[in-house]
Amino acid sequence: MSKSLSPEAVEALRRLDEVGVGQAPPLVSTSIAAELLGAGLAGENGSGVIEITCDGRKYLSGDCD
């Protein structure tokens, strides 16, 4: 993918990717959340928590299981 992200957004995406099943995702600042949501690399669940999407995983690794 060729989406250009700030270094802070890439780091936040990496932290979101490390969240295990049943774990709460780390808090993400409003500006970083907007950047990730706008790029389609993260989504917001019903509780307003930012979570990585399949596209976010593809951005980081080029693979999505």
C-alpha positions as CSV (number, residue, x, y, z in Angstrom):
1,M,0.0,0.0,0.0
2,S,1.2,3.5,-0.7
3,K,-0.6,5.4,2.1
4,S,1.7,7.8,3.7
5,L,1.5,7.9,7.5
6,S,3.3,10.0,10.1
7,P,5.9,8.0,12.2
8,E,3.5,8.4,15.2
9,A,0.7,6.8,13.3
10,V,2.9,3.9,12.1
11,E,4.0,3.3,15.7
12,A,0.3,3.4,16.9
13,L,-0.6,0.9,14.2
14,R,2.2,-1.4,15.4
15,R,0.9,-1.2,19.0
16,L,-2.6,-2.0,17.8
17,D,-1.3,-5.0,15.9
18,E,0.3,-6.4,19.0
19,V,-3.0,-6.5,20.9
20,G,-4.1,-10.1,21.7
21,V,-7.6,-11.5,21.8
22,G,-9.4,-10.3,24.8
23,Q,-6.9,-7.5,25.5
24,A,-7.9,-3.9,25.5
25,P,-6.2,-1.9,22.7
26,P,-4.0,1.0,23.7
27,L,-5.4,4.4,23.7
28,V,-4.6,6.4,20.6
29,S,-4.6,10.2,20.4
30,T,-7.5,11.9,18.5
31,S,-5.2,13.1,15.7
32,I,-3.5,9.8,15.2
33,A,-6.9,8.0,15.3
34,A,-8.2,10.3,12.7
35,E,-5.1,9.6,10.5
36,L,-5.6,5.8,10.8
37,L,-9.3,5.9,10.4
38,G,-9.0,8.2,7.3
39,A,-6.5,5.8,5.7
40,G,-8.8,2.8,6.4
41,L,-6.1,1.1,8.5
42,A,-8.1,1.2,11.7
43,G,-11.7,1.1,12.7
44,E,-13.8,2.2,15.6
45,N,-15.8,-0.4,17.5
46,G,-19.2,0.2,19.1
47,S,-17.5,1.5,22.3
48,G,-15.5,4.1,20.4
49,V,-12.2,2.1,20.8
50,I,-9.8,2.1,17.8
51,E,-8.8,-1.3,16.5
52,I,-6.6,-2.3,13.6
53,T,-8.2,-3.6,10.4
54,C,-7.1,-6.2,7.9
55,D,-5.9,-3.3,5.7
56,G,-3.9,-2.1,8.7
57,R,-2.2,-5.5,9.0
58,K,-1.5,-5.6,5.3
59,Y,0.1,-2.1,5.6
60,L,2.5,-3.4,8.3
61,S,3.2,-6.9,6.9
62,G,1.9,-7.3,3.4
63,D,-0.1,-10.3,4.6
64,C,-3.4,-10.7,6.2
65,D,-4.7,-14.0,7.6
